[in-house]
Amino acid sequence: MRAGEELPPLEIEITRTLIVAGAVASRDYQDVHHDAEAARQKGSPDIFMNILTTNGLVGRYITDHFGPGAILRKVAIRLGAPNYPGDTMVLTGRIEETDGETATVRVLGANGIGRHVTGTVTFTVPTVSREAGT
């Protein structure tokens, strides 16, 4: 891990199932995350992903790259353009700084209409995990 290192992109297909399952798993029962008609009545063209699902996908992006031994210490994200069914979100990242076993990655997730998520993730990858190849 070194500052300036770019992480490979991760493409995530945004499906109705992903949106609804993420909302249910995070106990976010707001109708705009599962009921298309209710979402339209509230001014949205369709259901859209909740922030907790996005947060989980950002965490997955980090652990997919750095391995299951990576311990997320801080996830600070901000949402922008909604993730609607039928779109693809592409997560990209760049290591901003490192300090021993700890690093901070700036993450960007973009979809067809713009930036869905921006933020940083600070995590630790214990030396034991890196040496074991995980």
Disulfide bonds with the S-S distance in Angstrom:
none
